[in-house]
Amino acid sequence: SFHPREFSGTFHYHAHEGVCKSQPPSVAPTVSPAPTTEVANAYNGEEGMCPSENALATTFQDGTGSYCILFDVSPKVDLTVTGMDLNVDWNTADEAQVAVYAKNGSWFGFQNDLQAWPYTIVNTTLSKPVGFHDRKTEGPVIPLEEKMTSAIIPKKAFKPMPMKEGETWAFYACTSSADLRYSIGSSIGKTCSSNSELRVYEGAGGADFPQFGQEVKGIDYTFYAPRVPSLNLRYDYVAECPSEPPSSFDFTPSPTPLPTLTTAVTYTFYAEHSTDKSMADVTYDMEYGVRGVLDSFMKDTSNPLYVHVVKDRLVVTAVVAKIVSAMDVGYLCIPEAPKTCTAVSILVEVVHLDTVSSDEILYDLLNQSDDVQKELTVEGYEVEYVGSRAVETDSEVTLSGVPDREMGGSEQEYFAQVAKDFLNNQVVSDNDSLQILAVTVNGQEITADSAVGVRRKLQRANRINVSVKGQYKPPPKIDFGEVVEESINRDRELLKKELTSRPPPASVEGDLSEVPEFADYFADADVVGARELKKPEPARVFATMNNDQESDDGLKNILNYAAFGIAGLIFLLTGVFFLRPRRFKAMFRSKSGDYHMDTQAVDVEEDQMAALKAQSRRDMGYHDDDDYIYTSHASMNSGYDQGRSSINQGRSSINQGRSSIRNPSMTPSRGPAYSDQVNMSQTSRGQYSAHY
């Protein structure tokens, strides 16, 4: 190197707080004029430098919040931070003290060190803006434009902070109420927002106020990380002046923003976990888990939410968890010892185009509740979904007295809206949580059939197939299809009145009577009734096969086995029929002629009884031609009993004889007893005889 040397050149510079000067510097020393309040001409050539203003918003998609937020920034050019707008929902207070500290370098590791934060750039009090969103009357979701203007720190209350290109600075902003909003991040130090002048990084949330109070209170402060700050930073910087002013005729109009809608859904869970987890841990873990599950659903091409992402630009803007009581759920959770059970309600806020209604988005989000529970795998938790559920049914509503045609598109929309409003006023549930979200016309059938259960003959009727969707929070369980059917049939006249007397929808101008399509179609309509269209039960599967070929083979085997079984049963019954003892002897009797066939006529026993009665009368002195006058019933009964006893003894003798024929070796000797039996049989049975 060569030294010493004298620089030969010109320095161009601009005062950071100053304004552009239109006059060149004087060669002779002169007194500088006092600055004026007006800004001089900013366009002073290519080499001129002019002050500029800009702002960088991170995100106002707040998913959670507490008292404080810590984050780092890194300027890409020399600049001065001149203001900060926070996101405060004013849920717990209408006034809050605001304190903002700053330091050169990162906040990490210094969140509890007051001495490391030498700059107090804000120490003021803010109030809730006039006309700010009212949760009681306007719902829980705060519009984006109101979030961005909820807590603007006045310029006079903010001490400007100059920063050099490439430096790292940290901010520690807090409010005295736990209404400061931010969202869950993915990694501390990750860029969450950036432009050509400034970069903002993810940081941490703080759960205590004021900052560094642990030195006074003697307790450890709690911090949540990673967290994305929800705010807007305003700053000044120096930039090159434009070479020429833009022409008033040369401009590109800003694109018209597409209209959007905001929809909120609430998922409620019982979370079983260890007792060492704080409530803050539970809400954080559940928020993080539900957000991850929804993100995966919205990337799954087979999920209905993915369709809304593509067609309706569905975006999740907030996931906020809070602890609720068992009263809000409706029943208690009994955990396994030594665990505990916590009821957690998670509010999910989404934004989408108005190409789809909020009710349809709400239904599709609720319809994911079982899958959310299934996919919600947060380490250390066992969860059970206990919140509202989506319900749906198909019904057929019959209108009579309508023209001989189906409803057109606008007529279908009108009918669906009237039916939805009617059902919302008519449906009844035990806990009043049932709400109708949508009614959609799926099909129509024009009929002239008079046998559809009406009190008068139908000229024309339209059987309208509708799909009814709603939400309901059990317990108890309900039959949604039955509820819808009963609600319509219970007050058909009211639905008729609504259809025939309501004004047309907003898309149709003028009076209903002046609109031909509505006047013609619904003017004479009558509501016949409604019935639930039950879906057929799926066929039962008896066996699970590896592939289609194995399935076919298995079915054939089953049918073959069944055929063999039936054939075997028929063969067995046939054999039993032909091999009965008497049938066997009749078919295969001996031809030797030694004995008579062992059969008898059907009326032999009756003839024998008649003969016994006649013999009894003769023994008592009566003859066949005498008058049948019985002097004693007792004597008649006695004779009858004796005859019956003789017949039974004869049967016993015959059976013994049959046994002897089948097995000659077992034939008894012809002794007196055997002769008596044979003689008694021959005497008692009259004409019946047996030969041995």
C-alpha positions in Angstrom: 0.0 0.0 0.0 1.0 3.6 -0.5 0.6 6.2 2.2 -0.1 8.9 3.1 -2.3 10.0 0.2 -4.9 12.7 -0.1 -8.4 11.9 -1.5 -9.3 13.8 -4.7 -13.0 13.7 -5.3 -16.4 14.8 -4.2 -18.7 13.5 -1.4 -22.4 13.4 -1.9 -24.5 13.1 1.2 -28.0 13.7 2.6 -29.0 14.4 6.1 -31.2 11.6 7.4 -33.8 13.8 9.0 -33.6 16.5 6.4 -35.4 17.2 3.1 -34.2 17.6 -0.4 -32.8 21.0 -1.3 -33.5 22.6 -4.6 -30.6 25.2 -4.4 -26.9 24.2 -4.8 -24.6 25.1 -2.0 -23.1 28.6 -2.1 -19.3 28.9 -2.7 -19.0 31.8 -0.2 -19.9 31.2 3.4 -23.5 32.2 4.0 -26.0 31.8 6.8 -28.2 28.8 6.1 -31.9 29.8 5.8 -34.3 28.5 8.3 -36.1 25.3 7.2 -39.5 25.7 5.9 -42.5 23.5 6.6 -42.9 22.8 2.9 -41.0 20.0 1.2 -38.9 21.2 -1.7 -38.9 19.7 -5.1 -37.8 16.0 -4.7 -36.8 15.5 -8.3 -33.4 17.1 -8.5 -31.6 14.8 -10.9 -30.3 11.2 -11.2 -27.8 11.7 -8.4 -30.3 13.2 -6.0 -31.4 11.4 -2.9 -34.9 11.8 -1.4 -36.6 10.7 1.8 -39.1 7.9 1.5 -41.7 6.3 3.7 -42.9 2.7 3.8 -44.4 0.1 6.1 -44.1 -3.7 6.5 -47.0 -5.7 7.8 -46.2 -9.2 9.1 -49.6 -10.9 9.3 -52.8 -10.2 11.1 -53.8 -13.9 11.0 -53.8 -14.2 14.7 -54.1 -17.8 16.0 -53.2 -17.2 19.6 -52.1 -14.4 21.9 -51.1 -13.2 25.4 -49.3 -10.2 26.9 -46.1 -9.8 25.0 -44.2 -10.5 21.7 -40.4 -10.6 21.2 -39.0 -10.5 17.7 -35.9 -9.5 15.6 -35.7 -7.3 12.5 -32.8 -6.8 10.0 -32.8 -3.7 7.7 -31.5 -4.1 4.2 -30.9 -0.4 3.9 -30.3 2.4 6.4 -33.6 3.3 7.9 -35.4 4.6 10.9 -38.4 2.8 12.5 -41.0 5.5 13.2 -44.1 3.7 14.3 -45.7 0.4 15.2 -49.3 -0.9 14.9 -50.2 -3.8 17.1 -53.1 -6.3 16.8 -55.2 -6.2 20.0 -58.7 -7.8 20.2 -59.8 -5.9 23.3 -61.5 -8.9 24.7 -60.7 -8.4 28.4 -60.3 -4.6 28.7 -61.1 -1.4 26.9 -57.8 0.3 27.9 -54.3 -1.0 28.1 -50.8 0.2 28.9 -48.3 -0.4 26.1 -44.6 -0.7 26.6 -42.0 -1.4 23.9 -38.3 -2.0 24.5 -35.5 -2.2 21.9 -31.9 -3.4 21.8 -29.1 -3.9 19.2 -28.7 -7.6 18.6 -31.1 -10.5 19.0 -33.5 -10.9 21.9 -32.8 -14.6 22.3 -31.2 -15.2 25.7 -31.9 -11.7 27.0 -35.7 -11.9 27.5 -35.2 -11.7 31.3 -32.3 -9.2 31.4 -33.5 -5.6 31.8 -30.0 -4.2 31.5 -29.7 -5.6 28.0 -32.6 -3.4 26.7 -31.4 0.2 26.9 -34.1 1.8 24.7 -37.6 2.4 25.8 -39.3 3.6 22.7 -43.0 3.3 23.8 -44.6 3.9 27.2 -48.2 5.0 26.7 -51.8 4.0 27.1 -54.1 3.0 24.3 -57.9 2.7 24.3 -60.3 0.5 22.2 -61.2 2.4 19.0 -64.7 3.8 18.8 -67.1 1.4 17.0 -64.7 -1.5 17.3 -66.0 -5.0 16.6 -68.5 -6.2 19.3 -68.3 -9.9 19.9 -71.7 -10.2 21.5 -73.6 -8.8 18.5 -71.2 -9.3 15.6 -69.7 -12.7 16.5 -66.3 -13.9 17.5 -64.5 -13.2 14.2 -62.9 -9.7 13.9 -62.6 -8.4 10.3 -59.1 -7.9 9.0 -59.4 -4.2 8.5 -60.4 -3.7 12.1 -57.5 -5.8 13.4 -55.0 -3.7 11.5 -56.4 -0.5 13.1 -57.1 -1.9 16.6 -53.9 -0.5 18.3 -52.1 2.2 16.4 -49.4 3.8 18.5 -49.4 7.5 17.9 -46.3 8.9 16.2 -45.7 11.4 19.1 -45.6 8.4 21.5 -43.0 6.5 19.5 -39.3 7.3 19.8 -37.7 6.8 16.3 -35.1 4.1 16.1 -32.3 4.5 13.4 -30.8 1.3 12.1 -28.0 0.5 9.8 -28.0 -1.9 6.9 -27.2 -5.4 7.9 -27.7 -4.9 11.7 -30.0 -7.0 13.8 -32.3 -5.3 16.2 -34.8 -6.7 18.7 -38.2 -5.4 19.9 -40.0 -6.5 23.1 -43.6 -5.2 23.0 -46.2 -5.8 25.7 -49.7 -4.7 26.7 -51.1 -4.7 30.2 -54.1 -7.0 29.1 -53.7 -10.4 27.6 -55.3 -9.2 24.4 -52.2 -8.9 22.2 -52.5 -11.3 19.3 -49.9 -13.2 17.3 -49.8 -16.6 15.6 -48.0 -19.9 15.9 -44.7 -20.1 13.9 -42.5 -22.9 12.7 -38.9 -21.8 13.8 -37.3 -19.0 15.9 -35.4 -16.8 13.6 -37.2 -17.8 10.4 -38.2 -14.9 8.1 -41.9 -14.3 8.4 -42.2 -11.1 6.4 -39.8 -9.2 4.1 -39.6 -6.4 1.5 -36.8 -4.6 -0.3 -35.9 -2.5 2.8 -36.6 -4.7 5.9 -36.9 -8.2 7.1 -38.8 -9.5 10.2 -38.2 -12.8 11.9 -40.3 -15.2 14.0 -39.8 -14.8 17.8 -41.6 -15.7 21.0 -44.7 -14.8 23.0 -44.6 -13.7 26.6 -47.2 -14.6 29.2 -46.5 -11.9 31.8 -46.6 -8.2 32.2 -44.7 -5.9 32.8 -41.5 -6.9 31.1 -38.7 -8.1 33.5 -41.1 -8.2 36.4 -39.7 -11.5 37.6 -36.9 -9.5 39.2 -39.6 -7.8 41.4 -42.1 -10.7 41.7 -39.5 -13.4 42.2 -41.1 -15.8 39.7 -40.0 -17.2 36.4 -41.7 -15.7 33.4 -43.3 -17.9 30.7 -42.5 -17.6 27.0 -44.0 -19.5 24.0 -42.0 -20.1 20.9 -42.0 -20.0 18.0 -44.5 -17.1 17.5 -45.1 -14.9 14.5 -45.7 -11.2 15.5 -48.9 -9.7 14.2 -48.1 -6.0 13.6 -47.2 -3.3 11.1 -43.8 -1.5 11.2 -43.6 2.0 9.8 -40.2 3.5 8.8 -38.4 6.2 6.8 -35.4 5.6 4.6 -33.4 7.4 1.9 -33.8 6.4 -1.7 -32.9 7.8 -5.1 -35.2 10.4 -6.4 -37.2 9.5 -9.5 -35.7 10.7 -12.7 -39.0 12.3 -13.8 -42.4 12.7 -12.3 -45.0 10.2 -13.4 -47.5 11.4 -16.0 -51.0 11.9 -14.7 -52.2 10.0 -17.8 -49.7 7.2 -17.4 -51.0 4.9 -14.7 -52.0 1.3 -14.2 -55.2 0.9 -12.3 -55.0 -1.3 -9.2 -56.7 -4.6 -9.5 -60.1 -4.8 -7.9 -59.9 -7.0 -4.9 -62.2 -10.1 -5.1 -64.9 -10.2 -2.4 -64.2 -12.6 0.4 -66.1 -14.1 3.3 -64.9 -15.1 6.7 -66.2 -18.4 8.3 -65.5 -19.7 11.8 -65.9 -23.2 13.1 -65.4 -24.6 16.6 -63.9 -28.0 17.3 -64.2 -29.2 20.9 -62.2 -32.1 22.4 -61.6 -33.9 25.7 -57.8 -34.1 26.0 -56.5 -36.7 28.5 -52.9 -35.9 29.6 -50.5 -36.0 32.5 -51.0 -33.7 35.4 -47.7 -31.9 34.9 -49.0 -30.0 31.8 -50.2 -26.5 32.4 -53.3 -25.1 30.7 -51.1 -23.0 28.5 -49.3 -26.1 27.4 -52.5 -27.8 26.6 -53.9 -24.9 24.5 -50.6 -24.6 22.6 -50.3 -28.3 21.9 -53.9 -28.5 20.7 -53.6 -25.4 18.6 -50.5 -26.7 16.9 -51.9 -30.1 16.4 -55.2 -29.0 14.8 -53.5 -26.5 12.6 -51.2 -29.2 11.3 -54.1 -31.6 10.6 -56.1 -28.9 8.7 -53.0 -28.0 6.6 -52.6 -31.7 5.6 -56.3 -31.9 4.7 -56.0 -28.8 2.5 -53.1 -30.4 0.6 -54.8 -33.8 0.1 -56.3 -33.9 -3.4 -59.0 -36.4 -2.3 -60.3 -34.1 0.5 -63.2 -31.7 0.0 -61.2 -28.9 1.6 -58.6 -29.1 -1.2 -61.4 -28.4 -3.7 -62.2 -25.2 -1.8 -58.5 -24.2 -1.7 -58.3 -24.5 -5.5 -61.7 -23.1 -6.5 -62.6 -20.7 -3.6 -59.1 -19.8 -2.3 -59.7 -21.2 1.1 -57.1 -20.1 3.7 -56.9 -20.8 7.4 -56.2 -17.4 9.1 -56.5 -18.3 12.8 -56.5 -21.3 15.2 -57.3 -20.2 18.8 -57.7 -22.7 21.7 -59.3 -22.1 25.0 -60.2 -24.1 28.1 -63.9 -24.8 28.6 -65.9 -26.5 31.3 -67.7 -29.9 31.2 -71.0 -28.0 31.3 -70.1 -26.7 27.8 -69.5 -30.3 26.6 -72.6 -31.9 28.2 -71.0 -34.7 30.1 -67.9 -35.5 32.2 -64.7 -37.0 31.2 -63.3 -39.7 33.6 -59.6 -40.2 32.9 -57.4 -43.1 33.9 -55.4 -42.3 37.1 -53.1 -40.5 37.5 -54.0 -38.5 34.3 -56.4 -35.6 34.1 -58.9 -34.6 31.4 -59.3 -31.1 30.0 -62.1 -29.8 27.7 -60.5 -27.7 24.9 -62.5 -25.6 22.4 -60.6 -24.6 19.3 -61.9 -21.8 17.1 -60.7 -22.0 13.5 -61.1 -19.0 11.3 -60.9 -19.3 7.5 -61.2 -16.8 4.6 -62.5 -17.7 1.2 -64.1 -16.1 -1.9 -67.8 -15.5 -2.0 -68.1 -18.2 -4.7 -69.1 -20.5 -1.9 -71.3 -19.7 1.1 -70.1 -19.7 4.7 -72.7 -22.4 5.6 -71.2 -24.7 3.0 -67.7 -24.2 4.2 -68.9 -24.6 7.8 -70.5 -28.0 6.9 -67.4 -29.3 5.1 -65.2 -28.2 8.1 -67.5 -29.9 10.6 -67.7 -33.0 8.4 -64.0 -33.4 9.0 -64.4 -33.7 12.8 -64.0 -37.4 13.0 -60.9 -37.3 10.7 -59.4 -34.5 12.7 -59.7 -36.6 15.9 -58.2 -39.6 14.0 -55.2 -37.6 12.6 -54.6 -35.5 15.7 -51.6 -37.3 17.1 -50.2 -35.0 19.7 -47.5 -36.6 21.8 -48.7 -37.1 25.4 -52.4 -36.7 24.6 -55.4 -38.9 24.0 -58.2 -36.9 22.5 -61.9 -37.5 22.0 -64.0 -35.2 19.8 -67.1 -34.0 21.7 -68.2 -30.9 19.7 -70.7 -30.2 17.0 -71.1 -32.6 14.1 -72.3 -32.4 10.5 -75.6 -34.1 9.8 -77.2 -34.7 6.4 -80.3 -36.4 5.0 -82.1 -36.9 1.7 -85.8 -36.2 1.6 -88.6 -36.0 -0.9 -91.0 -33.0 -0.7 -94.1 -33.2 -2.9 -95.8 -30.1 -4.2 -99.1 -30.2 -5.9 -100.9 -27.7 -8.1 -97.7 -26.7 -10.0 -97.2 -26.3 -13.7 -96.5 -29.4 -15.8 -92.7 -28.7 -15.8 -89.7 -28.9 -13.5 -88.5 -25.8 -11.6 -85.9 -23.7 -13.3 -82.5 -22.7 -11.8 -83.8 -19.5 -10.0 -86.9 -21.3 -8.9 -84.8 -24.1 -7.3 -82.7 -21.5 -5.4 -85.9 -19.8 -4.2 -87.4 -23.1 -3.0 -84.2 -24.2 -1.3 -83.9 -20.8 0.5 -87.6 -20.9 1.7 -87.2 -24.6 2.8 -84.0 -23.7 4.7 -85.6 -20.8 6.6 -88.7 -22.8 7.3 -86.7 -25.8 8.7 -84.6 -23.5 10.9 -87.7 -22.2 12.5 -89.4 -25.6 12.8 -86.8 -28.2 13.7 -86.6 -29.1 17.4 -83.8 -30.7 19.3 -83.4 -31.4 23.0 -80.5 -29.0 23.4 -81.4 -26.4 20.8 -78.1 -26.9 18.9 -79.6 -28.2 15.7 -79.2 -25.7 12.8 -80.0 -26.1 9.1 -77.0 -25.0 7.0 -78.1 -25.8 3.5 -80.9 -27.2 1.4 -80.0 -28.3 -2.2 -82.4 -29.6 -4.9 -80.9 -32.8 -6.3 -83.7 -33.9 -8.6 -87.4 -33.5 -9.6 -90.2 -35.8 -10.9 -93.4 -34.5 -12.5 -96.3 -36.8 -11.9 -100.1 -36.8 -12.4 -100.6 -39.7 -10.1 -103.5 -39.0 -7.8 -102.6 -41.8 -5.3 -99.9 -39.9 -3.5 -101.8 -39.4 -0.3 -103.5 -36.0 -1.0 -106.9 -34.9 0.1 -107.9 -33.8 -3.3 -107.1 -35.1 -6.8 -103.8 -33.9 -8.1 -103.6 -32.4 -11.5 -99.8 -32.0 -11.5 -97.3 -32.8 -8.7 -93.6 -32.3 -8.4 -91.7 -34.7 -6.2 -88.6 -32.8 -5.3 -85.5 -34.7 -4.1 -83.6 -32.4 -1.7 -80.4 -32.8 0.4 -80.6 -31.1 3.8 -77.4 -30.4 5.7 -77.0 -29.1 9.2 -75.0 -29.1 12.4 -75.9 -30.7 15.7 -74.1 -31.1 19.0 -74.9 -34.3 20.9 -75.8 -35.6 23.3 -78.4 -37.0 22.8 -78.3 -38.6 19.4 -81.0 -37.7 16.9 -82.5 -39.2 13.7 -82.0 -36.2 11.5 -84.0 -37.6 8.6 -87.0 -38.2 10.9 -86.7 -34.7 12.4 -86.8 -33.0 8.9 -89.7 -35.2 7.8 -91.8 -34.5 10.9 -91.0 -30.8 10.8 -92.4 -30.4 7.2 -95.4 -32.7 7.8 -96.3 -31.1 11.1 -97.0 -27.7 9.5 -97.4 -28.1 5.7 -99.8 -25.1 5.6 -97.1 -22.8 6.9 -94.6 -24.0 4.3 -97.2 -23.5 1.6 -97.8 -19.9 2.9 -94.0 -19.2 2.8 -93.7 -20.5 -0.7 -96.7 -18.6 -2.1 -96.4 -15.3 -0.2 -92.7 -14.6 0.3 -91.0 -11.9 -1.9 -88.7 -13.2 -4.5 -85.0 -13.5 -3.8 -82.7 -10.5 -4.0 -81.5 -11.5 -7.5 -85.1 -11.0 -8.8 -86.3 -7.4 -8.9 -89.9 -6.3 -8.5 -92.9 -7.8 -6.9 -93.4 -11.6 -6.9 -96.6 -11.3 -8.8 -94.8 -9.4 -11.6 -92.2 -12.2 -12.0 -93.8 -14.8 -14.4 -91.7 -17.8 -13.4 -92.3 -17.4 -9.7 -95.9 -16.4 -10.0 -96.7 -19.2 -12.4 -95.0 -21.9 -10.5 -95.7 -21.3 -6.8 -98.9 -19.3 -7.0 -101.2 -22.4 -6.6 -98.7 -24.7 -5.0 -99.8 -27.0 -2.2 -97.4 -28.9 0.1 -98.5 -32.6 0.0 -95.9 -33.8 2.5 -92.3 -35.0 2.9 -90.7 -38.4 3.5 -87.2 -39.4 4.3 -85.3 -41.2 1.5 -83.3 -43.8 3.4 -80.1 -45.0 1.8 -79.8 -48.7 1.1 -77.7 -50.7 3.5 -74.4 -51.9 2.0 -74.3 -55.6 1.1 -72.7 -57.9 3.6 -69.4 -59.4 2.7 -69.0 -63.0 3.9 -65.3 -63.5 3.0 -62.3 -61.4 2.1 -60.3 -62.5 -0.9 -56.9 -61.4 -2.1 -58.1 -60.5 -5.6 -61.1 -60.7 -7.9 -60.2 -64.2 -9.2 -59.9 -65.6 -5.7 -63.3 -64.0 -4.8 -65.0 -65.7 -7.8 -63.4 -69.0 -6.9 -64.4 -68.7 -3.3 -68.1 -68.1 -4.3 -68.1 -71.1 -6.6 -66.7 -73.3 -3.8 -69.4 -72.1 -1.4 -72.2 -72.9 -4.0 -70.7 -76.3 -4.8 -70.6 -77.3 -1.1 -74.2 -76.1 -0.7 -75.3 -78.3 -3.7 -73.5 -81.4 -2.3 -75.1 -80.8 1.1 -78.7 -80.5 -0.3 -78.2 -83.6 -2.5 -77.0 -85.7 0.5 -79.9 -84.6 2.6 -82.4 -85.6 -0.2 -80.7 -89.0 -0.5 -80.8 -89.6 3.3 -84.5 -88.7 3.5 -85.3 -91.0 0.6 -83.5 -93.9 2.3 -85.3 -93.3 5.6 -88.7 -93.3 3.8 -88.1 -96.6 1.9 -86.4 -98.4 4.7 -89.1 -98.0 7.4 -89.9 -101.5 8.9 -93.3 -101.9 7.4 -92.4 -100.4 4.1 -89.3 -102.7 4.0 -91.4 -105.8 4.6 -94.0 -104.8 2.1 -91.4 -104.3 -0.6 -89.0 -107.2 0.3 -91.3 -109.9 2.0 -90.6 -113.6 1.8 -92.2 -115.6 -1.0 -92.4 -118.9 1.0 -96.0 -118.4 2.1 -95.3 -119.5 5.7 -97.0 -116.5 7.2 -99.4 -113.7 6.4 -98.0 -110.3 5.6 -97.6 -108.3 8.8 -100.2 -105.7 8.0 -103.8 -105.1 8.9 -106.7 -103.0 7.6 -107.1 -99.6 9.1 -110.6 -100.3 10.4 -109.9 -103.7 12.0 -109.6 -102.3 15.5 -112.9 -100.4 15.2 -114.6 -103.6 14.1 -113.2 -105.5 17.0 -114.4 -102.8 19.5 -117.9 -103.1 18.0 -117.8 -106.9 18.4 -116.7 -106.6 22.0 -119.6 -104.2 22.8 -122.1 -106.6 21.2 -120.7 -109.6 23.2 -121.0 -107.6 26.3 -124.6 -106.8 25.7 -125.3 -110.5 25.0 -123.6 -111.5 28.3 -125.9 -109.1 30.1 -129.0 -110.7 28.6 -129.7 -108.4 25.6 -130.1 -109.4 22.0 -129.5 -107.5 18.8 -133.2 -106.9 18.2 -133.9 -105.8 21.8 -134.2 -102.2 22.7 -130.8 -100.8 23.7 -131.7 -99.8 27.2 -128.7 -99.8 29.5 -129.5 -100.2 33.1 -126.1 -99.4 34.4 -123.3 -97.3 32.8 -120.9 -98.9 35.2 -121.4 -102.4 33.8 -121.0 -101.0 30.2 -117.8 -99.3 31.1 -116.5 -102.4 32.8 -117.0 -104.5 29.7 -115.3 -101.9 27.6 -112.3 -101.8 29.8 -112.0 -105.6 29.8 -112.1 -105.6 26.0 -109.4 -102.9 25.7 -107.1 -104.9 28.1 -107.6 -108.1 26.0 -106.6 -106.2 22.8 -103.4 -104.9 24.5 -102.4 -108.3 25.6 -103.0 -109.6 22.1 -100.7 -106.9 20.7 -97.9 -108.0 23.1 -98.2 -111.6 22.0 -97.9 -110.6 18.3 -94.8 -108.5 19.0 -93.2 -111.5 20.6 -94.0 -113.5 17.6 -92.5 -111.0 15.3 -89.3 -111.0 17.3 -89.2 -114.8 17.0 -89.5 -114.7 13.2 -86.7 -112.2 12.9 -84.4 -114.2 15.2 -85.3 -118.0 15.3 -82.6 -118.6 17.9 -84.5 -116.4 20.3 -87.8 -118.2 19.8 -89.3 -119.3 23.2 -90.3 -122.9 23.9 -93.9 -123.8 23.3 -94.9 -124.1 26.9 -98.2 -123.5 28.5 -97.6 -119.8 29.0 -96.8 -119.3 25.4 -100.0 -121.3 24.4 -102.1 -119.2 26.7 -100.8 -116.1 25.0 -101.6 -117.4 21.6 -105.0 -118.6 22.6 -105.8 -115.3 24.4 -104.7 -113.5 21.3 -106.9 -115.7 19.1 -109.8 -115.3 21.5 -109.5 -111.5 22.1 -108.7 -110.4 18.5 -111.6 -112.4 16.9 -110.8 -113.1 13.3 -107.1 -112.2 13.5 -104.9 -115.4 13.5 -101.1 -116.0 13.5 -99.4 -119.1 12.4 -95.9 -120.2 13.5 
